[in-house]
Amino acid sequence: MSTVWAYLQTWLDRIDPGAHRRIKGLRLVTAYGIAAALGTLRDISGDVPSNLALGTLAGNIALWASVSEGRSTRYTSSRDLTVLCVACALGASSYVLCAPWLRPYGHAFPEIILAVGAFLVGYLKRYGITGAGVGSQIYIGQLLAYNAKLTSMDMKAIGIATCIAIVSSVVPRLLSGPAEQPPPPSLLPSAMATRYHILTPELVMGIQAAVASLLIVLLNGAYGLLESAWAITACVYVIAGTSSGTMDRVRRRIVGTLVGVPLGLACLPLATDAPLLLWCAASLAMIIYAMALPERYDVACGAFAFVLMVTLAVSGEHSMAVLFARAWETVLGCTLGLAAASFLFPLRAKEEGRSVSS
């Protein structure tokens, strides 16, 4: 037992030296838990004219705002968390307001709104870490509204959930204080050489994500994909600043998904017998996700795939067709994202560009 514990401690120190990301992982879980709990209070949710679980919406907004935030001081982190929660609400509202205009043209047409969000995920990276977070939050808000089938009747719920999420995400950050550090600098789009003159790297990344997303919308319209939104999400988040970087992210995401999904499926019997134990496992997996995300994308994807499987099961979704669809359509999205990054204005690092030209 001591040998296993020593190995685990060594692994944790290697992937997360200084325990900074472990603290952030705990903050993610805490933010979600506070928001979910506040959303269930009758004094808050009692008069909300919505069929949506308010706590679930608020918890997701707080969770993903905390994931996207990467500042080093309490003030800047709290400011960004507030902005990111509002951006998520704007994304959800944009879907709610625009989807009714697109539904008459076919069941897949509302997903065009997700393609717009996919473009913003890449394009807004030109404004730094806050811009990248805002783009991601707008898309996540659209995705939450899409999956929950929100309508104009849910606008009040979106507003209340956003207020809950701001409080729930800011308070844990204030308590964590200087124990956190910003993520290490990575290869930014501004370091890319587009070779296309008027097209900035961020614009190219946005176009690549949007085109891949539109292809998935067309496939859904023609063949009726069961979980097309997850394919769109996969293609959005595998596109990196270079074609080679995208290929590496695709490989890591597929490997992580192929490991995390079977682990989640193996734990499904606990959904009826020990749901609390399964929620604890999901919380631990989210902490691992936060620890691994900056540098070990494969581990992060595996942890997140596990969380998706077990939370779906605990929430009452036991259809194997749906669970497997989320797995293979993730692979489909990764493949289309890689194709877009490889053939549609492919990006290369400046060093690669100089070596090719020489």
RAWO-V31978 format. One record per pair of residues at least 6 apart in sequence whose C-alpha atoms are under 6 Angstrom apart, sorted by the first residue. I is the first residue (numbers start at 1). J is the second residue. Records with the same first field share a line. If there is no record, write none. Layout:
I=J + J
//
This chain:
20=180
21=291
22=291
25=287 + 290
27=172
28=63 + 66
31=62 + 168 + 169
32=59 + 62 + 63
34=168
35=55 + 58 + 59 + 164 + 165 + 168
36=55 + 56 + 59
39=54 + 55
40=55
50=154
58=161 + 165
61=165
62=165 + 169
65=81 + 84 + 85
68=133
70=182
71=77 + 182
72=181 + 182
74=174
78=170
82=166
84=134
87=134 + 137 + 138
88=137 + 138 + 141
89=141
91=138 + 141 + 142
92=141 + 142 + 145
95=142
96=151 + 152
99=110
102=109 + 110
103=110
108=217 + 221
115=210 + 213
117=139
118=209 + 210 + 236
119=206 + 207 + 209 + 210
120=135
121=135 + 136
122=202 + 205 + 206
123=202 + 203 + 206
124=131 + 132 + 135
125=131 + 132
126=202
189=201 + 241
192=348 + 349 + 350
193=348 + 349 + 350
194=201 + 347
208=340
209=236
212=336 + 337
213=232
227=326
230=330
231=329 + 330 + 333
232=333
234=330 + 333 + 334
235=333 + 334 + 337
238=246 + 249 + 250
239=246
240=246
242=347 + 348
243=341 + 342 + 346 + 347
250=334
252=298
253=298 + 301
256=298 + 299 + 301 + 302
257=302 + 305
259=302
260=302 + 303 + 305 + 306
261=305 + 306
264=306 + 309 + 310
271=313 + 314
282=307
285=303
289=300 + 303
292=300
293=300
//
